[in-house]
Amino acid sequence: MNSCNGHGTFSASTKRCSCFDGWGSATDISSFKDPTCNQRICPAEKSWSTIPTTTTAGHAQAECSDRGTCDRGTGQCLCFDGFDGRACERLACPKRCSGHGDCMSIRHISEVLSFEGGMYPLTSSTFSYSGSSTSTTWDEEKSYGCLCHSSWPVGLLPGQSQLGEWYGPDCSNRRCPSGDDPYTSSVDETDCNKKYDNGASVASTITVSISQNVAGSAVSTTVTHVAGSRPLVVGDTLTVSGHTGNSANTAMNQAYTVTSVTSATVVVVQGTGMTAATYNTGTIVGVFSIASYSNKCHIECSNRGVCDPKIGVCTCFDGFHGNNCAIQQSIKIGQ
């Protein structure tokens, strides 16, 4: 009687083998199944290349995820370059992040990006890329990337820098020390207040419903957070670019200062120009800066040297020295 090579059971009536799982069973996913149960089947996960059957359906499962070949002797996938995992089901992180970053799924990165430094967290918003692993976010645990490390805090809050220490797709590049340009005595380039994207003076807009009838009085209003911006903080100024309501209330087109913040409710105080007889109600569109006070722009080599990103060391221009090239050498007359 056929032993099915010890990896299945033989049916005398059908003269066929019913192979065990991993050897070509009915539930094994493979385009090849040995009828004698003598060759292995490799693990299967969602395919990287099949066409979804509908607009809301994820990819079907495939042996080695269609990104590797199956070793029939061992039952292990031999993944193509750039793919990793038992079934080649995920993208491989380049150079394993060079020892200067964490290899994470896009789902995980989306959860920690706003809270952990090192990968341009230019917002305090909460992001999410998960919840539909069989349809729209089918690659949430398949697409992987590097979340680079930083020895200094990264973000938009006071004392944080907007750029991290290690960067690049494989976290192999290292930023050089930062410093204020010694040639610009009246400007501190490392001051990133009212800026984001490491110096770009781009602000976010926010729509605020407000009602006020006395100049300088405090008004509580609910603010909806704008995607891609940080929440409002005390000291922010809402620079009004327009309002609706009584068209005669031109005084409403002035700056409002945020004096307190609790959850989504902010208290703003208008400056001057309103009288007790003036009643403003309607919607203003405020423009506010992204970075908090004392937030830092990262200015490599103080703009007075060239950074070697492979080692993170500055080569200073003539007349400047220091690890960040921020010290200008004094010139003695007669020498």
Buried (B, 14 or more C-beta within 10 A) or exposed (E): EBEBBEBBEBEEEEEBBBBBEBBBBEEBBBEEBBEBBBBBBBBBBBBBEBEEEEEEEBBBBBBBBBBBEBBBEEBBBEBBEEBBBBBBBBBBBBBEBBEBBBBBBBBBBBBBBBEBBBBBBBBBBEBEBBEEBEEBBBBBBBBBBBBBBBEBBBBBBBEBBBBBBBBBBBBBBBBBBBBBBBEEEEEBBBBBBBBBBBBEEEBBEBEBBBEBBBBEEEBEBEBEBBEEBBBBBEEBBBBBEEBEBEEEBEBBBBBBBBBEBEEEEBBBBBEEBBEEEBBBBBEBBBEBBBBBBEBBBBBBBBBBBEBBBEEBBBEBBEBBBBBBBBBBEEEEEEE
